[in-house]
Amino acid sequence: MHNPLVSILIPFKNTEDFIIDCLESIIKQTYTHWELLIVDDNSTDSSFSMVETIAQKDNRIKLLKNSGNGIIDGLQLAFKESTGEFITRMDSDDTMHRNKLEILSNNLLNNGKGHVALGMVNYFSAEGIKAGYKSYEIWLNGLTQNGTNYSEIYKECVIPSPCWMIHREDLIACNGFNPNIYPEDYDLAFRFYKHHFKCIPCDVVLHDWRDYSHRTSRTNEHYAENHFIPLKLDYFLELDFNPKKTLVVWGAGNKGKFIAKSLIEKNMPFEWVCDNPKKIGKDIYGKILRPFNYLETIHNTQSIITVANKKDQKEIRYYLDNLNMMSIEDYVFFC
Protein backbone atom coordinates (compact mmCIF):
# COMPACT_ATOMS: atom_id res chain seq x y z
CA MET A 1 0.00 0.00 0.00
CA HIS A 2 1.24 3.51 -0.85
CA ASN A 3 2.56 5.17 2.29
CA PRO A 4 3.16 8.86 1.43
CA LEU A 5 5.38 11.04 3.55
CA VAL A 6 3.38 13.71 5.37
CA SER A 7 5.13 17.03 6.02
CA ILE A 8 3.83 18.84 9.10
CA LEU A 9 4.53 22.60 9.15
CA ILE A 10 4.65 24.44 12.48
CA PRO A 11 5.78 28.01 13.12
CA PHE A 12 6.03 28.76 16.85
CA LYS A 13 6.75 31.68 19.13
CA ASN A 14 6.79 31.70 22.91
CA THR A 15 4.57 28.67 23.45
CA GLU A 16 6.62 27.01 26.18
CA ASP A 17 3.45 26.26 28.17
CA PHE A 18 1.95 24.13 25.40
CA ILE A 19 4.56 22.99 22.90
CA ILE A 20 5.51 19.75 24.65
CA ASP A 21 1.89 18.57 24.57
CA CYS A 22 1.76 19.47 20.88
CA LEU A 23 4.91 17.50 20.02
CA GLU A 24 3.89 14.49 22.08
CA SER A 25 0.55 14.34 20.26
CA ILE A 26 2.46 14.22 16.94
CA ILE A 27 4.94 11.60 18.09
CA LYS A 28 2.06 9.36 19.27
CA GLN A 29 0.30 9.39 15.87
CA THR A 30 -0.87 6.02 14.55
CA TYR A 31 0.45 7.14 11.15
CA THR A 32 4.22 7.23 11.57
CA HIS A 33 5.55 8.21 8.13
CA TRP A 34 5.81 11.94 8.76
CA GLU A 35 8.38 14.69 9.03
CA LEU A 36 7.99 17.78 11.17
CA LEU A 37 9.39 21.11 10.00
CA ILE A 38 9.11 23.31 13.07
CA VAL A 39 10.24 26.92 12.82
CA ASP A 40 11.12 29.15 15.76
CA ASP A 41 9.80 32.63 15.08
CA ASN A 42 12.20 34.57 17.32
CA SER A 43 11.01 33.14 20.62
CA THR A 44 12.18 34.78 23.83
CA ASP A 45 11.07 32.02 26.21
CA SER A 46 12.39 28.47 26.57
CA SER A 47 10.28 26.93 23.81
CA PHE A 48 13.24 26.65 21.38
CA SER A 49 15.35 24.64 23.82
CA MET A 50 12.37 22.47 24.67
CA VAL A 51 11.83 21.59 21.01
CA GLU A 52 15.56 21.10 20.51
CA THR A 53 15.68 18.50 23.28
CA ILE A 54 12.87 16.48 21.72
CA ALA A 55 14.23 16.88 18.17
CA GLN A 56 17.54 15.33 19.27
CA LYS A 57 15.64 12.14 20.14
CA ASP A 58 13.55 11.91 16.93
CA ASN A 59 15.18 12.42 13.54
CA ARG A 60 11.79 13.07 11.94
CA ILE A 61 11.76 16.48 13.64
CA LYS A 62 13.71 19.27 11.93
CA LEU A 63 14.07 22.44 14.01
CA LEU A 64 14.64 25.66 12.07
CA LYS A 65 15.11 29.35 12.86
CA ASN A 66 12.89 31.84 11.06
CA SER A 67 15.02 34.00 8.80
CA GLY A 68 12.16 36.48 8.57
CA ASN A 69 9.43 37.48 10.98
CA GLY A 70 5.92 36.19 11.51
CA ILE A 71 3.74 33.18 10.72
CA ILE A 72 3.88 33.47 6.93
CA ASP A 73 7.69 33.69 6.81
CA GLY A 74 7.81 30.67 9.12
CA LEU A 75 5.41 28.68 6.95
CA GLN A 76 7.33 29.58 3.81
CA LEU A 77 10.58 28.34 5.33
CA ALA A 78 8.98 25.15 6.65
CA PHE A 79 7.45 24.35 3.27
CA LYS A 80 10.74 25.10 1.47
CA GLU A 81 12.53 22.56 3.67
CA SER A 82 9.78 19.93 3.44
CA THR A 83 9.90 16.87 1.17
CA GLY A 84 6.53 15.21 1.79
CA GLU A 85 4.00 14.23 -0.82
CA PHE A 86 1.27 15.45 1.51
CA ILE A 87 1.36 18.77 3.37
CA THR A 88 -0.44 19.71 6.57
CA ARG A 89 -0.19 22.52 9.10
CA MET A 90 -0.25 22.38 12.88
CA ASP A 91 -0.33 25.01 15.63
CA SER A 92 2.22 24.73 18.42
CA ASP A 93 -0.34 25.32 21.16
CA ASP A 94 -2.80 22.62 19.99
CA THR A 95 -2.89 18.83 20.09
CA MET A 96 -3.74 16.14 17.55
CA HIS A 97 -5.97 13.16 18.15
CA ARG A 98 -3.89 9.99 17.66
CA ASN A 99 -5.58 9.08 14.37
CA LYS A 100 -5.49 12.55 12.80
CA LEU A 101 -2.71 11.97 10.26
CA GLU A 102 -4.00 8.49 9.47
CA ILE A 103 -7.53 9.65 8.65
CA LEU A 104 -6.49 12.76 6.72
CA SER A 105 -3.88 10.91 4.64
CA ASN A 106 -6.26 8.01 3.90
CA ASN A 107 -8.98 10.42 2.79
CA LEU A 108 -6.53 12.21 0.55
CA LEU A 109 -5.24 8.92 -0.89
CA ASN A 110 -8.76 7.68 -1.60
CA ASN A 111 -9.84 10.91 -3.33
CA GLY A 112 -6.69 11.96 -5.18
CA LYS A 113 -5.38 15.34 -6.24
CA GLY A 114 -7.70 18.31 -6.43
CA HIS A 115 -9.02 17.57 -2.94
CA VAL A 116 -8.37 18.91 0.54
CA ALA A 117 -8.82 16.59 3.50
CA LEU A 118 -10.38 18.16 6.59
CA GLY A 119 -11.23 17.09 10.12
CA MET A 120 -13.66 18.30 12.75
CA VAL A 121 -12.24 20.34 15.63
CA ASN A 122 -12.81 20.75 19.35
CA TYR A 123 -12.12 24.05 21.13
CA PHE A 124 -10.81 23.75 24.68
CA SER A 125 -9.55 26.18 27.30
CA ALA A 126 -8.56 26.17 30.94
CA GLU A 127 -10.91 29.12 31.44
CA GLY A 128 -13.79 27.56 29.52
CA ILE A 129 -14.88 28.24 25.94
CA LYS A 130 -16.72 31.47 25.22
CA ALA A 131 -20.01 31.28 23.37
CA GLY A 132 -18.59 32.83 20.19
CA TYR A 133 -15.89 30.18 19.82
CA LYS A 134 -18.34 27.36 20.57
CA SER A 135 -20.70 28.77 17.93
CA TYR A 136 -17.85 28.89 15.42
CA GLU A 137 -16.85 25.30 16.24
CA ILE A 138 -20.41 24.02 15.72
CA TRP A 139 -20.82 25.98 12.48
CA LEU A 140 -17.43 24.89 11.09
CA ASN A 141 -17.91 21.23 12.02
CA GLY A 142 -21.35 21.24 10.40
CA LEU A 143 -19.79 22.35 7.13
CA THR A 144 -16.92 19.86 7.42
CA GLN A 145 -19.27 16.94 8.08
CA ASN A 146 -20.91 17.52 4.71
CA GLY A 147 -17.94 18.88 2.78
CA THR A 148 -19.93 22.05 2.08
CA ASN A 149 -17.33 24.41 3.51
CA TYR A 150 -17.24 26.78 0.55
CA SER A 151 -20.98 27.43 0.70
CA GLU A 152 -20.43 30.04 3.43
CA ILE A 153 -16.89 31.11 2.69
CA TYR A 154 -17.67 34.82 2.85
CA LYS A 155 -18.93 34.60 6.45
CA GLU A 156 -15.79 33.36 8.19
CA CYS A 157 -12.82 31.10 7.49
CA VAL A 158 -14.33 27.75 6.47
CA ILE A 159 -11.12 25.70 6.53
CA PRO A 160 -9.90 24.84 10.06
CA SER A 161 -6.40 26.34 9.88
CA PRO A 162 -4.60 23.55 11.79
CA CYS A 163 -6.69 20.64 10.49
CA TRP A 164 -6.30 20.22 6.74
CA MET A 165 -4.07 18.16 4.43
CA ILE A 166 -3.39 18.56 0.72
CA HIS A 167 -1.20 17.21 -2.06
CA ARG A 168 2.07 19.07 -2.39
CA GLU A 169 1.42 19.84 -6.07
CA ASP A 170 -1.96 21.37 -5.21
CA LEU A 171 -0.48 23.65 -2.55
CA ILE A 172 2.10 24.80 -5.08
CA ALA A 173 -0.59 25.31 -7.72
CA CYS A 174 -2.56 27.67 -5.48
CA ASN A 175 0.63 29.48 -4.42
CA GLY A 176 -0.11 28.88 -0.77
CA PHE A 177 1.77 30.99 1.80
CA ASN A 178 3.59 33.00 -0.85
CA PRO A 179 1.88 36.39 -0.71
CA ASN A 180 2.08 38.12 2.66
CA ILE A 181 -1.68 38.37 3.04
CA TYR A 182 -3.21 38.18 6.52
CA PRO A 183 -5.05 36.41 7.94
CA GLU A 184 -3.09 33.75 6.09
CA ASP A 185 -5.47 30.89 6.98
CA TYR A 186 -8.49 32.68 5.53
CA ASP A 187 -6.51 33.66 2.43
CA LEU A 188 -5.48 30.02 1.96
CA ALA A 189 -9.13 28.91 2.23
CA PHE A 190 -9.99 31.32 -0.58
CA ARG A 191 -7.08 29.93 -2.65
CA PHE A 192 -8.43 26.39 -2.22
CA TYR A 193 -11.85 27.69 -3.27
CA LYS A 194 -10.44 29.58 -6.25
CA HIS A 195 -8.71 26.44 -7.52
CA HIS A 196 -11.84 24.30 -7.03
CA PHE A 197 -10.19 21.87 -4.60
CA LYS A 198 -13.05 19.75 -3.29
CA CYS A 199 -13.49 19.44 0.47
CA ILE A 200 -13.63 15.81 1.59
CA PRO A 201 -16.42 15.33 4.16
CA CYS A 202 -15.30 14.14 7.60
CA ASP A 203 -17.46 13.44 10.66
CA VAL A 204 -14.62 12.75 13.11
CA VAL A 205 -13.04 15.21 15.56
CA LEU A 206 -9.31 15.08 14.85
CA HIS A 207 -7.93 18.22 16.44
CA ASP A 208 -8.08 19.95 19.81
CA TRP A 209 -7.89 23.72 19.29
CA ARG A 210 -6.67 25.60 22.34
CA ASP A 211 -8.03 29.00 23.27
CA TYR A 212 -6.32 31.35 25.72
CA SER A 213 -6.13 35.08 26.27
CA HIS A 214 -2.80 35.71 24.49
CA ARG A 215 -3.15 33.42 21.46
CA THR A 216 -2.14 35.08 18.17
CA SER A 217 -5.63 35.25 16.68
CA ARG A 218 -6.76 37.24 19.73
CA THR A 219 -3.85 39.68 19.97
CA ASN A 220 -2.29 40.16 16.53
CA GLU A 221 -3.53 43.16 14.54
CA HIS A 222 -3.64 41.06 11.36
CA TYR A 223 -6.54 39.04 12.79
CA ALA A 224 -8.73 42.03 13.60
CA GLU A 225 -12.09 42.11 11.81
CA ASN A 226 -11.11 45.13 9.69
CA HIS A 227 -8.52 42.91 7.99
CA PHE A 228 -11.15 40.30 7.10
CA ILE A 229 -13.51 42.53 5.15
CA PRO A 230 -11.06 43.73 2.45
CA LEU A 231 -9.94 40.11 1.97
CA LYS A 232 -13.54 38.93 1.56
CA LEU A 233 -14.48 41.80 -0.74
CA ASP A 234 -11.46 41.41 -3.01
CA TYR A 235 -12.05 37.68 -3.44
CA PHE A 236 -15.78 38.18 -3.96
CA LEU A 237 -15.19 40.73 -6.71
CA GLU A 238 -12.61 38.44 -8.31
CA LEU A 239 -14.38 35.09 -8.01
CA ASP A 240 -18.13 35.46 -7.64
CA PHE A 241 -19.30 38.94 -8.55
CA ASN A 242 -21.43 38.97 -11.69
CA PRO A 243 -20.96 42.31 -13.50
CA LYS A 244 -24.25 41.70 -15.34
CA LYS A 245 -26.10 41.99 -12.03
CA THR A 246 -26.84 45.07 -9.94
CA LEU A 247 -24.64 44.99 -6.85
CA VAL A 248 -26.50 45.67 -3.58
CA VAL A 249 -25.12 46.28 -0.08
CA TRP A 250 -27.59 45.19 2.62
CA GLY A 251 -26.96 46.73 6.04
CA ALA A 252 -25.71 50.09 7.30
CA GLY A 253 -23.73 49.10 10.38
CA ASN A 254 -19.96 49.39 10.58
CA LYS A 255 -19.37 46.54 8.13
CA GLY A 256 -21.94 47.83 5.67
CA LYS A 257 -20.42 51.30 5.78
CA PHE A 258 -16.91 49.89 5.35
CA ILE A 259 -17.95 47.90 2.29
CA ALA A 260 -19.92 50.80 0.81
CA LYS A 261 -16.95 53.12 1.23
CA SER A 262 -14.63 50.50 -0.31
CA LEU A 263 -16.89 50.10 -3.34
CA ILE A 264 -17.03 53.88 -3.81
CA GLU A 265 -13.22 54.00 -3.69
CA LYS A 266 -13.16 51.26 -6.34
CA ASN A 267 -15.63 53.29 -8.48
CA MET A 268 -18.08 50.38 -8.42
CA PRO A 269 -21.79 51.27 -8.69
CA PHE A 270 -24.15 49.72 -6.15
CA GLU A 271 -27.49 50.13 -4.43
CA TRP A 272 -27.73 50.30 -0.63
CA VAL A 273 -30.61 48.87 1.41
CA CYS A 274 -31.26 48.27 5.08
CA ASP A 275 -34.08 47.33 7.46
CA ASN A 276 -33.35 49.99 10.10
CA PRO A 277 -36.10 52.64 9.89
CA LYS A 278 -33.79 55.20 11.52
CA LYS A 279 -31.36 54.95 8.61
CA ILE A 280 -33.72 54.50 5.64
CA GLY A 281 -33.69 57.64 3.49
CA LYS A 282 -30.41 58.91 4.89
CA ASP A 283 -27.56 60.01 2.66
CA ILE A 284 -24.28 58.29 3.56
CA TYR A 285 -21.22 58.79 1.33
CA GLY A 286 -23.54 60.27 -1.28
CA LYS A 287 -25.75 57.14 -1.38
CA ILE A 288 -29.40 57.11 -0.30
CA LEU A 289 -30.32 54.14 1.89
CA ARG A 290 -33.43 52.34 0.65
CA PRO A 291 -35.76 49.96 2.52
CA PHE A 292 -34.82 46.31 2.05
CA ASN A 293 -37.90 45.57 -0.09
CA TYR A 294 -36.54 48.04 -2.63
CA LEU A 295 -34.64 44.95 -3.72
CA GLU A 296 -37.83 43.70 -5.40
CA THR A 297 -37.87 46.68 -7.74
CA ILE A 298 -34.33 46.14 -9.00
CA HIS A 299 -33.80 43.68 -11.82
CA ASN A 300 -31.20 40.94 -11.48
CA THR A 301 -29.40 41.73 -8.22
CA GLN A 302 -26.48 40.30 -6.26
CA SER A 303 -26.41 41.33 -2.61
CA ILE A 304 -23.64 41.54 -0.04
CA ILE A 305 -25.39 41.08 3.32
CA THR A 306 -23.65 42.63 6.33
CA VAL A 307 -26.32 42.04 8.99
CA ALA A 308 -24.71 40.11 11.86
CA ASN A 309 -27.73 39.29 14.05
CA LYS A 310 -28.46 35.56 13.70
CA LYS A 311 -32.24 35.96 13.99
CA ASP A 312 -32.22 38.72 11.38
CA GLN A 313 -30.07 36.56 9.11
CA LYS A 314 -32.66 33.77 9.22
CA GLU A 315 -35.41 36.22 8.30
CA ILE A 316 -33.30 37.65 5.47
CA ARG A 317 -32.56 34.18 4.12
CA TYR A 318 -36.27 33.30 4.28
CA TYR A 319 -37.12 36.51 2.44
CA LEU A 320 -34.54 35.83 -0.27
CA ASP A 321 -35.67 32.22 -0.63
CA ASN A 322 -39.19 33.47 -1.30
CA LEU A 323 -37.74 35.61 -4.08
CA ASN A 324 -36.15 32.42 -5.50
CA MET A 325 -32.67 33.82 -4.97
CA MET A 326 -29.68 31.50 -4.71
CA SER A 327 -26.72 31.69 -2.33
CA ILE A 328 -23.51 33.01 -3.93
CA GLU A 329 -25.23 33.53 -7.28
CA ASP A 330 -27.69 36.13 -5.92
CA TYR A 331 -26.45 36.91 -2.41
CA VAL A 332 -23.59 36.33 0.01
CA PHE A 333 -23.46 36.77 3.77
CA PHE A 334 -20.37 38.64 4.88
CA CYS A 335 -20.92 37.90 8.58
ABEGO torsion letter per residue (X at the ends): XBBBBBBBBBBBBGAAAAAAAAAAAAAABABABBBBBBBBBGBABAAAAAAAAAAAABAABBBBBBABBEAAAAAAAAAAABABABBBBBBAABBBBAAAAAAAAAAAAAAEBGBBBBBBBBBBBAAEBBAAAAAAAAAAAAAAAAGAAAAAAAABBABBAABBBBBAAAAAAAGBGABBBOBAAAAAAAAAAAAGBBBBBBABBABBBBBBAABAAAABAAABAAAAAAAAAAAAAAAABBAABBBBBBEABAAAAAAAAAAAAAGBBBBBBBABAAABGBBBGGBBBBBAAAAAABBGBBBBBABABAAAAAAAAAAAAAAGBBBGAABBBAX
